[in-house]
Amino acid sequence: MSHGTNAMLVGARRREPATVPGTSWRTRGAWLLAAVAGAFTLAQLLLVRPGMGLGWDETVYVSQVGTQAPASFFSAPRARGVSLLVAPIASWSTSTELLRVYLALLSGLALYLALRTWRGLFPARVLAAAGALFASLWITVYYGPAAMPNYWVAIGALICVGCFLRARSDGLDRSALWGVVAGAALMAWMRPTDAVWVTLPLLVLAPATRLWRLTAALYGGLVAGVAEWVIEAYVSYGGLGQRLSDGSDIQGGLGWYFAVDDQLRSLVGRTLCRPCTAPMPNPAVFAWWFVLPLLAALALVVAVRARRTAPTLLPLLCAATAAFPYLFMIGYAAPRFLQPAYALLAIPVAAALFHLVTKPNGRWRPAAVTLVAIGLAGHLAVQYAVLDRTVDRTTADRRDWARTAADLHRLGVRPPCLLTGHQALPIAYYTGCSSAATQGSNANSTLAEILRTAERIPTAALTEPGGSPPGYARDWAVHRSAGFDLHLAPTPGPDGP
């Protein structure tokens, strides 16, 4: 057998997992992805305490369908996707533990399905490594079991872009076309504006290349996902333009902001960096952030040389447009905002890592394997140190909210009731009360309405220790709780409940 024939056979064997459907994906490939998804689920259950109370945004989403408290004020930027996602549990149970376990299992299954949509585009081992890279970030583990939208936008992005690439190469692949619809709808269902930013390169490419079925699938998915949000804009927010304007105002006004440094500061475990004035963390915390673009560039160079540019270039473009508004258009940061970008970057980055550690004949490069292994081990150590501190801190904060709710109950503030003031919205959920505010991003009431309500049901205004209460609560009795001053309105008269 000639040397050329040998080389062709070696190349065919190396490409087989990426190009030959059927047996490899029903066996080795599927099991690799299932192992990654299973490990991700297990990490959530072990490292993010199922009993960790709900956060501020979580209480808003869960209260829309839950039974523990009245529905919280639903501000303009929010979408109903998360509320519908948690409804199978929250609609009949108030158990946070059960909700966390449900979301951990669901997020693991979703990761498996999202990675499978890339079969035929990259070898199974690259997809498994990509899933592991994304799933091992502290951000992903922390938000996997959370009632928050960003992880699900990331899953929708993986599904949409992967199926777009498959449908682009085979316009008769109906499962890929439906995958585009599902991925786009999931993103728009969770965060409509994020869905537009993620799919921007696809929205340009599909009609430009006259792929009309693919164009219809993409636009149809986005319309299906955003329809409820648009209808609600006209029913409850004064129209689509007004809702978009209100959403911009709540986010501090969209414009030109250099938020890259804010995102770096947030990587230390700050779930919301607003204002983001803390000192820059140890470089070990964000070193991986600067390695990502280098590996992405390497992956693109390798793909261009191999004449397989599209499967690498397209996720990189979508990752860039997904990240752009959060790096350059808002004046604060939260690490979860970039989850869709991290998910899309993970596949080209994994491909680049395999290029570094293997020779053209498929054999390992021992020195490169050692260096990459050391780098990944250090990266994982930092990720899980940050995760552990973040879980400890947020658990303590939410335990304080639960103690405050218990103190309010002891003082006679029980449902139906009303809370206003400092962090009233999440504590109202824990207490089973409604919340009210006359200003800020959650303004949903007026002074007159609050005073009228205080005459009928138990009402309290919350302030930081020693803080000044609202004018209407200055004469109310003051009680000290876990990190709060509780100003209680006089007991409602006999006509009250």
C-alpha positions as CSV (number, residue, x, y, z in Angstrom):
1,M,0.0,0.0,0.0
2,S,1.5,3.4,-1.0
3,H,2.4,6.1,1.4
4,G,-0.3,8.4,-0.1
5,T,-3.0,5.7,0.5
6,N,-1.8,5.3,4.1
7,A,-2.1,9.0,4.6
8,M,-5.6,9.1,3.1
9,L,-6.7,6.2,5.4
10,V,-5.3,8.0,8.5
11,G,-7.1,11.2,7.6
12,A,-10.3,9.3,7.0
13,R,-10.1,7.6,10.4
14,R,-9.4,10.9,12.1
15,R,-12.4,12.6,10.4
16,E,-14.8,9.7,10.9
17,P,-16.4,10.9,14.1
18,A,-17.2,14.2,12.5
19,T,-18.4,13.0,9.1
20,V,-19.9,9.5,9.4
21,P,-23.3,9.4,11.1
22,G,-24.9,6.4,12.7
23,T,-22.9,3.9,14.7
24,S,-20.2,6.3,16.2
25,W,-22.8,8.7,17.4
26,R,-25.1,6.0,18.8
27,T,-22.3,4.6,20.8
28,R,-19.1,6.4,21.7
29,G,-20.1,10.0,20.8
30,A,-23.4,9.8,22.7
31,W,-21.9,8.3,25.7
32,L,-19.1,10.9,25.9
33,L,-21.7,13.7,25.8
34,A,-23.9,11.9,28.3
35,A,-20.9,11.6,30.7
36,V,-20.2,15.3,30.5
37,A,-23.9,16.2,31.0
38,G,-24.1,13.8,33.9
39,A,-21.0,15.2,35.6
40,F,-22.4,18.7,35.2
41,T,-25.6,17.7,36.9
42,L,-23.8,16.1,39.7
43,A,-21.5,19.1,40.2
44,Q,-24.6,21.3,40.6
45,L,-26.2,19.0,43.1
46,L,-23.0,18.7,45.2
47,L,-21.5,22.2,44.9
48,V,-24.6,24.5,44.7
49,R,-26.6,23.7,47.8
50,P,-30.2,22.7,46.8
51,G,-31.4,24.5,50.0
52,M,-29.8,27.8,49.0
53,G,-32.7,30.3,49.0
54,L,-33.9,32.1,45.9
55,G,-32.2,35.3,44.8
56,W,-33.8,38.7,44.0
57,D,-34.5,38.0,40.3
58,E,-35.4,34.4,41.0
59,T,-38.2,35.5,43.4
60,V,-39.6,37.7,40.7
61,Y,-39.8,34.8,38.1
62,V,-41.0,32.2,40.6
63,S,-43.6,34.4,42.1
64,Q,-45.4,34.8,38.8
65,V,-46.4,31.1,38.9
66,G,-45.8,30.1,42.5
67,T,-48.0,29.9,45.6
68,Q,-45.7,31.3,48.3
69,A,-46.4,35.1,47.6
70,P,-48.3,37.4,45.3
71,A,-46.7,38.0,41.9
72,S,-43.8,40.5,42.2
73,F,-43.6,43.6,39.9
74,F,-42.5,42.4,36.5
75,S,-40.3,45.1,35.0
76,A,-40.1,45.9,31.3
77,P,-36.9,44.0,30.3
78,R,-38.0,40.7,31.8
79,A,-39.6,37.9,29.8
80,R,-41.8,35.0,30.9
81,G,-39.6,32.2,29.8
82,V,-38.2,31.4,33.2
83,S,-41.6,31.5,34.9
84,L,-42.9,29.0,32.5
85,L,-39.8,26.8,32.9
86,V,-40.2,26.6,36.7
87,A,-44.0,26.3,36.6
88,P,-44.1,22.4,36.7
89,I,-42.6,22.6,40.2
90,A,-43.4,26.1,41.5
91,S,-47.0,26.0,40.7
92,W,-47.7,23.4,43.4
93,S,-44.6,23.3,45.7
94,T,-42.8,26.0,47.7
95,S,-39.8,23.7,48.1
96,T,-36.6,25.4,47.0
97,E,-34.7,22.1,47.2
98,L,-37.1,20.4,44.8
99,L,-36.9,23.3,42.4
100,R,-33.1,23.3,42.4
101,V,-32.9,19.5,41.8
102,Y,-35.5,19.8,38.9
103,L,-33.5,22.6,37.3
104,A,-30.1,20.8,37.8
105,L,-31.5,17.7,36.0
106,L,-33.1,19.8,33.3
107,S,-30.0,21.8,32.7
108,G,-27.9,18.7,32.4
109,L,-30.3,17.1,29.9
110,A,-30.4,20.4,27.9
111,L,-26.6,20.5,27.7
112,Y,-26.5,17.0,26.3
113,L,-29.1,17.8,23.7
114,A,-27.5,21.1,22.7
115,L,-24.1,19.4,22.2
116,R,-25.7,16.6,20.1
117,T,-26.9,19.2,17.6
118,W,-23.3,19.7,16.6
119,R,-22.8,16.1,15.5
120,G,-21.2,15.8,12.1
121,L,-19.6,19.2,12.5
122,F,-16.9,18.3,15.0
123,P,-15.6,15.0,16.4
124,A,-17.3,13.7,19.5
125,R,-14.3,14.2,21.7
126,V,-14.1,17.9,20.7
127,L,-17.8,18.4,21.6
128,A,-17.4,16.5,24.9
129,A,-14.4,18.7,25.7
130,A,-16.3,21.8,24.7
131,G,-19.2,20.8,27.0
132,A,-16.7,20.2,29.8
133,L,-15.1,23.6,29.3
134,F,-18.4,25.4,29.4
135,A,-19.9,23.3,32.2
136,S,-16.9,23.7,34.5
137,L,-17.0,27.5,34.7
138,W,-18.2,28.6,38.1
139,I,-20.8,30.7,36.4
140,T,-22.3,27.8,34.6
141,V,-22.4,25.5,37.7
142,Y,-23.9,28.3,39.8
143,Y,-26.6,29.3,37.4
144,G,-27.5,25.8,36.1
145,P,-29.9,25.2,38.9
146,A,-31.0,28.8,39.1
147,A,-34.4,30.2,38.0
148,M,-32.6,32.6,35.7
149,P,-32.6,33.0,31.9
150,N,-29.0,33.3,30.8
151,Y,-28.0,29.7,30.9
152,W,-31.1,28.9,28.8
153,V,-30.1,31.5,26.2
154,A,-26.7,29.8,26.0
155,I,-28.4,26.4,25.4
156,G,-30.7,28.0,22.8
157,A,-27.6,29.6,21.1
158,L,-25.8,26.2,20.9
159,I,-28.9,24.5,19.4
160,C,-29.7,27.3,17.0
161,V,-26.2,27.8,15.6
162,G,-25.4,24.1,15.4
163,C,-28.6,23.3,13.6
164,F,-28.1,26.3,11.3
165,L,-24.8,24.9,10.2
166,R,-26.2,21.5,9.6
167,A,-29.3,22.9,7.7
168,R,-26.9,25.1,5.7
169,S,-25.0,22.1,4.4
170,D,-28.1,20.0,3.9
171,G,-31.2,22.0,3.2
172,L,-33.4,18.9,3.3
173,D,-32.4,18.1,6.9
174,R,-35.8,18.8,8.5
175,S,-34.6,17.9,12.0
176,A,-31.9,20.6,11.7
177,L,-34.5,23.2,10.4
178,W,-36.7,22.4,13.4
179,G,-33.7,22.7,15.6
180,V,-33.1,26.2,14.4
181,V,-36.8,27.1,15.2
182,A,-36.5,25.6,18.7
183,G,-33.2,27.2,19.5
184,A,-34.2,30.7,18.3
185,A,-37.6,30.4,20.1
186,L,-35.9,29.3,23.4
187,M,-33.6,32.3,23.3
188,A,-36.4,34.8,22.5
189,W,-38.7,33.1,25.1
190,M,-36.0,33.8,27.7
191,R,-34.5,37.1,26.7
192,P,-35.8,38.6,23.4
193,T,-33.0,41.2,23.0
194,D,-30.3,38.6,23.6
195,A,-31.8,36.4,21.0
196,V,-31.5,39.1,18.4
197,W,-27.8,39.8,19.3
198,V,-26.9,36.1,19.3
199,T,-28.5,35.5,15.9
200,L,-27.4,38.7,14.2
201,P,-24.9,37.0,11.9
202,L,-27.4,34.3,11.1
203,L,-30.1,36.9,10.3
204,V,-27.7,38.4,7.7
205,L,-26.2,35.2,6.3
206,A,-29.4,33.2,5.7
207,P,-31.2,35.6,3.4
208,A,-27.9,36.8,1.8
209,T,-27.2,33.3,0.7
210,R,-30.8,32.7,-0.5
211,L,-31.4,29.8,1.9
212,W,-35.1,30.5,2.1
213,R,-36.1,27.5,4.2
214,L,-33.4,28.3,6.7
215,T,-34.4,32.0,6.7
216,A,-38.0,31.1,7.4
217,A,-37.0,28.7,10.2
218,L,-34.8,31.3,11.9
219,Y,-37.2,34.2,11.6
220,G,-40.1,31.9,12.5
221,G,-38.4,30.7,15.7
222,L,-37.6,34.2,16.8
223,V,-41.2,35.4,16.1
224,A,-42.7,32.4,18.0
225,G,-40.5,33.1,21.0
226,V,-41.0,36.8,21.2
227,A,-44.7,37.0,20.4
228,E,-45.9,36.9,24.0
229,W,-43.4,39.6,25.0
230,V,-44.5,41.9,22.2
231,I,-48.2,41.3,23.0
232,E,-47.6,42.0,26.6
233,A,-45.8,45.2,25.6
234,Y,-49.0,46.6,24.1
235,V,-51.2,45.2,26.9
236,S,-49.2,46.3,29.9
237,Y,-46.3,48.6,29.0
238,G,-47.7,51.2,26.5
239,G,-46.4,49.6,23.4
240,L,-43.3,47.9,22.1
241,G,-41.3,51.2,21.8
242,Q,-42.2,52.2,25.3
243,R,-41.2,48.8,26.7
244,L,-37.9,48.9,25.0
245,S,-37.4,52.5,26.2
246,D,-38.3,51.5,29.8
247,G,-36.0,48.5,29.6
248,S,-33.1,50.7,28.5
249,D,-33.8,53.2,31.3
250,I,-33.8,50.3,33.9
251,Q,-30.5,49.2,32.6
252,G,-29.1,52.7,33.1
253,G,-29.6,53.8,29.5
254,L,-28.0,51.9,26.6
255,G,-25.1,53.7,25.0
256,W,-21.4,53.5,24.6
257,Y,-19.8,52.1,27.8
258,F,-16.5,50.3,28.2
259,A,-17.6,47.5,30.5
260,V,-14.8,45.1,29.9
261,D,-13.1,46.0,33.1
262,D,-16.4,45.6,35.0
263,Q,-16.8,42.1,33.6
264,L,-13.3,41.3,34.8
265,R,-14.1,42.5,38.3
266,S,-17.3,40.5,38.4
267,L,-15.4,37.2,37.7
268,V,-14.3,37.1,41.3
269,G,-17.9,36.0,42.2
270,R,-19.8,39.2,42.1
271,T,-23.2,38.1,40.7
272,L,-24.1,41.8,40.1
273,C,-21.4,44.4,39.8
274,R,-23.4,47.7,40.0
275,P,-21.7,50.0,40.6
276,C,-18.6,48.2,39.7
277,T,-16.0,50.1,41.7
278,A,-14.2,47.2,43.5
279,P,-10.5,46.7,42.9
280,M,-9.4,44.4,40.1
281,P,-9.2,40.7,41.4
282,N,-6.0,38.6,41.3
283,P,-5.0,38.0,37.7
284,A,-5.4,34.2,38.3
285,V,-9.1,34.8,38.5
286,F,-9.4,36.2,35.0
287,A,-6.4,34.8,33.2
288,W,-8.6,32.4,31.3
289,W,-10.6,35.3,29.9
290,F,-7.5,36.4,27.9
291,V,-6.6,32.9,26.8
292,L,-10.1,32.4,25.1
293,P,-9.6,34.9,22.2
294,L,-6.1,33.4,21.5
295,L,-7.4,29.9,21.3
296,A,-10.4,31.1,19.2
297,A,-8.0,32.7,16.7
298,L,-6.0,29.6,16.5
299,A,-9.1,27.5,15.9
300,L,-10.1,29.8,13.0
301,V,-6.6,29.6,11.4
302,V,-6.7,25.8,11.6
303,A,-10.2,25.7,10.2
304,V,-9.3,28.0,7.3
305,R,-6.3,25.9,6.4
306,A,-8.5,22.7,6.5
307,R,-11.1,24.5,4.3
308,R,-13.8,23.9,7.0
309,T,-14.2,27.5,8.0
310,A,-18.0,27.9,8.5
311,P,-18.3,25.5,11.6
312,T,-15.7,27.5,13.4
313,L,-16.3,31.0,12.1
314,L,-20.0,31.2,12.6
315,P,-20.0,30.4,16.4
316,L,-17.2,32.9,16.8
317,L,-19.2,35.6,15.1
318,C,-22.4,34.8,17.1
319,A,-20.3,34.8,20.3
320,A,-18.9,38.2,19.5
321,T,-22.3,39.7,18.8
322,A,-23.8,38.1,21.9
323,A,-21.1,39.6,24.1
324,F,-20.9,43.0,22.4
325,P,-23.8,44.8,24.2
326,Y,-22.6,43.6,27.6
327,L,-19.0,44.7,27.0
328,F,-19.7,48.0,25.3
329,M,-23.3,49.2,25.8
330,I,-24.2,49.0,29.5
331,G,-22.6,50.6,32.5
332,Y,-22.4,47.6,34.8
333,A,-21.7,43.9,34.7
334,A,-22.9,40.5,35.8
335,P,-20.9,37.4,34.8
336,R,-24.1,35.5,33.8
337,F,-24.6,38.0,30.9
338,L,-21.8,36.4,28.9
339,Q,-22.9,32.8,29.2
340,P,-24.2,32.5,25.6
341,A,-20.8,33.8,24.4
342,Y,-18.9,31.3,26.5
343,A,-21.0,28.4,25.3
344,L,-20.4,29.3,21.6
345,L,-16.7,29.9,22.2
346,A,-16.3,26.6,23.9
347,I,-16.5,24.5,20.7
348,P,-13.8,26.3,18.7
349,V,-11.6,26.6,21.8
350,A,-11.9,22.8,22.4
351,A,-10.9,22.2,18.8
352,A,-7.9,24.5,19.2
353,L,-6.8,22.6,22.3
354,F,-6.9,19.3,20.5
355,H,-4.9,20.8,17.7
356,L,-2.2,21.8,20.2
357,V,-2.0,18.4,21.9
358,T,-2.1,16.1,18.9
359,K,0.1,15.6,15.9
360,P,-1.2,15.4,12.3
361,N,-1.1,11.6,12.5
362,G,-3.4,11.7,15.6
363,R,-0.7,10.9,18.2
364,W,-0.4,12.9,21.4
365,R,2.3,15.6,21.9
366,P,3.5,14.7,25.5
367,A,4.9,18.1,26.3
368,A,1.8,20.0,25.1
369,V,-0.5,17.5,26.9
370,T,1.4,18.2,30.1
371,L,1.3,22.0,29.8
372,V,-2.4,22.0,28.8
373,A,-3.3,19.7,31.7
374,I,-1.5,21.9,34.2
375,G,-3.2,25.0,32.8
376,L,-6.6,23.3,33.0
377,A,-6.0,22.0,36.5
378,G,-5.1,25.5,37.7
379,H,-8.1,27.0,35.9
380,L,-10.5,24.5,37.5
381,A,-9.0,25.1,41.0
382,V,-9.7,28.8,40.6
383,Q,-13.2,28.3,39.2
384,Y,-14.2,26.1,42.1
385,A,-12.6,28.3,44.7
386,V,-14.7,31.2,43.4
387,L,-17.8,29.0,43.2
388,D,-17.4,27.9,46.9
389,R,-17.0,31.5,48.1
390,T,-19.9,32.7,46.0
391,V,-22.2,30.0,47.3
392,D,-21.2,30.7,50.9
393,R,-21.9,34.4,50.5
394,T,-25.2,34.2,48.7
395,T,-26.4,31.4,51.1
396,A,-25.7,33.7,54.1
397,D,-27.4,36.7,52.4
398,R,-30.5,34.7,51.7
399,R,-30.5,33.2,55.2
400,D,-30.7,36.8,56.5
401,W,-33.7,37.4,54.2
402,A,-35.4,34.3,55.7
403,R,-34.6,35.4,59.3
404,T,-36.1,38.9,58.5
405,A,-39.2,37.2,57.1
406,A,-39.5,35.1,60.3
407,D,-39.1,38.3,62.4
408,L,-41.8,40.0,60.4
409,H,-44.1,37.1,61.0
410,R,-43.4,37.2,64.7
411,L,-44.3,40.9,64.7
412,G,-47.6,40.2,63.1
413,V,-46.7,41.0,59.5
414,R,-48.4,38.0,57.8
415,P,-50.2,37.5,54.5
416,P,-51.9,39.5,53.2
417,C,-49.3,42.1,53.9
418,L,-47.2,44.8,52.2
419,L,-43.4,45.6,52.3
420,T,-41.7,48.7,51.0
421,G,-38.1,50.0,51.1
422,H,-34.7,48.4,51.1
423,Q,-34.7,45.0,49.4
424,A,-38.5,44.8,50.0
425,L,-39.1,42.8,46.8
426,P,-37.2,39.6,47.6
427,I,-38.0,39.7,51.3
428,A,-41.7,40.2,50.5
429,Y,-41.5,36.8,48.7
430,Y,-40.0,35.1,51.7
431,T,-42.6,36.7,53.9
432,G,-45.5,36.0,51.6
433,C,-46.3,39.7,51.2
434,S,-46.7,42.0,48.2
435,S,-44.0,44.7,47.6
436,A,-44.3,48.3,46.6
437,A,-42.0,51.0,45.5
438,T,-42.6,54.6,44.4
439,Q,-39.4,55.1,42.5
440,G,-36.5,53.1,40.9
441,S,-36.6,50.2,38.5
442,N,-39.4,48.4,40.4
443,A,-41.7,51.4,40.9
444,N,-45.2,50.0,40.9
445,S,-47.2,52.2,43.3
446,T,-47.8,55.7,44.7
447,L,-47.5,57.1,48.2
448,A,-51.3,57.4,48.5
449,E,-51.8,53.7,47.5
450,I,-49.2,52.6,50.1
451,L,-50.9,54.6,52.9
452,R,-54.3,53.3,51.9
453,T,-53.0,49.7,51.9
454,A,-51.4,50.3,55.4
455,E,-54.8,51.1,56.8
456,R,-56.1,47.7,55.7
457,I,-53.4,45.1,56.0
458,P,-50.1,44.8,58.0
459,T,-47.4,47.0,56.3
460,A,-43.7,47.5,57.0
461,A,-41.0,49.7,55.5
462,L,-37.4,48.2,55.5
463,T,-34.2,50.2,55.8
464,E,-30.6,49.5,56.3
465,P,-29.6,49.7,60.0
466,G,-29.8,53.3,61.1
467,G,-31.1,54.4,57.7
468,S,-33.8,57.0,57.2
469,P,-37.2,55.5,56.5
470,P,-39.6,57.0,53.9
471,G,-41.3,60.1,55.1
472,Y,-44.6,58.2,55.6
473,A,-42.9,55.7,57.9
474,R,-41.0,58.1,60.2
475,D,-43.5,57.7,63.0
476,W,-43.9,53.9,62.7
477,A,-42.5,51.6,65.4
478,V,-39.0,50.4,64.7
479,H,-37.7,46.9,65.2
480,R,-34.2,45.5,64.5
481,S,-33.8,42.3,62.4
482,A,-30.9,40.6,60.6
483,G,-29.3,43.5,58.8
484,F,-32.5,45.6,58.6
485,D,-34.6,48.1,60.5
486,L,-38.3,47.2,60.3
487,H,-40.6,50.1,60.5
488,L,-44.1,48.7,61.2
489,A,-47.3,50.7,60.4
490,P,-49.9,50.9,63.2
491,T,-52.1,47.8,63.4
492,P,-54.9,48.1,60.9
493,G,-58.3,49.0,62.4
494,P,-61.2,46.6,63.0
495,D,-62.3,46.9,59.4
496,G,-59.1,45.4,58.2
497,P,-58.6,41.7,57.7
